[in-house]
């Protein structure tokens, strides 16, 4: 968690919610810019310069260039840990939820590839992207230390619930549009609701600890 400054560790849920919303706008802007820069020399630098031209999209407390390296540094730290013979990290509470959601995403992708009507391909792709976004958010929620970054963990947990609700809505819409997929949609939604209930339990426990 060394990526955060001391002031950010003291943020409340409202401040983290504001930053998470800005993060989503950054992602949206990135993919808009990507369409015009794809495969060009210096593609990443061009996109970064464009993002930096919008002050509202620069992460709070991060120096230019630093925030682009967060994920890379995390991956390098994991590799260095394994090279040092420390083995994989210990399982944390919530890891099983990430694994369950990952399996559900794989199941959906099989349905998307083999059974979804051609006219619904864009809807199916949106569901696949929804699974990816929710997986990333849930992994961040599980990975965030509740002692050091409790407000961030609470904010991420609430976002996970919102993402799950959106995902369920998209799946139900596809089930209505292609009735032959309704049985598998019902099963996916049922398992997603289980993930949601477990996430609610985690959030309730976090709030009780505060009290």
N, C-alpha and C positions, 0 to 999 in steps of 0.2 A: 504493500500500500504506500510505498515511498513516493508515488506519483503525486500525492496530494500535499499541499502546503498546510501548515498548522491552522491557518484561518479557515480553510475548507473543511477540516476535521470538525470545526465548531459550527458548521452550517446546520440549520434546522431543516425539517422536511420540506417546507415551502421553498427554501433556497435551492435544495437539490432538485425539486420538481421543476423549477424554472430552468436549471441547467440541463436536466434531462430533455426538456422540450427543445432547448437550443441544440442539443446533440442530435435530435431527430431532424431538425431543420438542416443541420450540417450534412447529415447523411443524404437527405433529399437533394440538397444543392450539389453534393458530390456526384450523384448519379445523373443529374441534369447536365452538369459540365462534362461528365465522362463521355456522353454520346457524341460531343463535338471534338473530343481530344483522343478518342480511342486509337491506339496504335501509332500515334504521332510521337516523334522524338521529344523526350522531356515531358511526357504525358502527366506524370505525377506532379512535377513542379508547376506545370500550367494550371492544374486543378487547384493545387495548394495556393498559388498566387491569387486565383480567383476567389477562393474562400477567404483569404486574408484581406481582400478588398471590402469585405463586409464585416465591420467590427462586431456586429451582433452575433456572428458565427464563431468568433475566436473563443475557445474555452476559457472560462474565468480562472485566473491564477496560473495560466500556462504560458511560458515564453514561446515565441514563434519557433517552429521546428521541433520543439520538445514533445508536443502532444502527438505528433505523427509516429513517434517511436514507441509508444506505450505497448502496443500488442507485440511488436518485435522483441522488445526487451523482456516481456513476460515469457515468450517462447524460448529465448536464449537462456533465461534463468532456469527454466525447466530442463533444458538440455544439459546445462552445467551441473545441475543437481544429480542427474542420472549418470553423467560422466564421472562424477566424484564418488560414485558407488553408494549414494544415499538412497537409491531406489525411488519408485514413484511416490508421490505425496500420499498422506493418509486420507482415507475417505472421510468426508465431512457430512454432517446432517443435511440432507437435501440432495446429495449426489444421486440417490436412487430416483428422485423425481426427474432430474436431467436425463438419466438413462431411459426412463419410461417415456418421456416426451420425445426423445430421439428415436425410439422404436416406433412410436406413433407416426412420426414424420416419415420414416422409411416405409411404413405400411401405406401411408397416403401416396407417396411417390410411386409405389407399384400400381396402385389404383389409377393414378393420374396417367401413367405411361400405357397401361393395358386396357383400361375400361372406359375412360372418360370420353364423351363425344367430342368430335372435332370442334363443334360450335362452342364448347365450354372450355376450350384449352386456356384461354386467358384467365377465366375464373379459377381454373385448377392451378395455374401458375401463381396466382395471387395467394392461394392457400399454401402452396409450397413456400413462398416467401414469408407468409405469416408464421409458419412453423419455424423457419430459420430465425426470424426476429425474436419470437418468443423463446426459443432455445437459448439464444445469446443473452436475453434479458434474465432468464431463469438461472443461467450459469453465473452471471454477474451477481445476482441476488445470493446464491449459495456461497460464492467465493468471497463476498464482502464480510469483513470481520465485524461482528456485532458489538464488540467492545470499543473498537476505535472509530467505527463509522456507522453507528447505530441509525442515525437519521437517514443516511444514504441507503442502508439496507431496507428500512421501512418504505422509503420512496420507491425503490426498485421492486419491492414486493407488491406494492399497489399497482405499479405499472405491469407486472406480470399478470395480475388479475384482469386488468383492462385488455391486455393482449390476448389472453385466453378467451375472454368474452367475445372479442372481435373474431377470433379464429372459429369459435363455435358458430357464430352467426354466418360466416362465409360457408362453412361446411353444410349447415342446414339449408342455405340457399341453393347449393348445388344439389342436395338431396331432393329438393322440391323441383328443380329443373330437370333432373334425370332420375326418375323414380326407381330405376333399376339399381341405383347406388344407395337407395335409402337405408337398407339393412346395414351396410358397412359404415355409412355416415352415422347412424344411431350408435353403433359400437364405438366409433372414434370419439363421438361427443361424450359418451358415458365415461370413457377413460380420461378424457380431458377434464371432465367434471371432478374426477378423483384427484387429478393433479391440482385443480383449483382448490378443492377442499383441504388438501394437505398444505397448500401455500397459505390459506387462511389460518390454519392451525399455527403455522410458523409465525405469522404476523401477530396473532393473538398472544402467543407466548412472549414475543418481543415486547409487546406493550405491557404485559403483566409484570415483566422484569423491571421495566421503568417505574411502574407504580410501586 
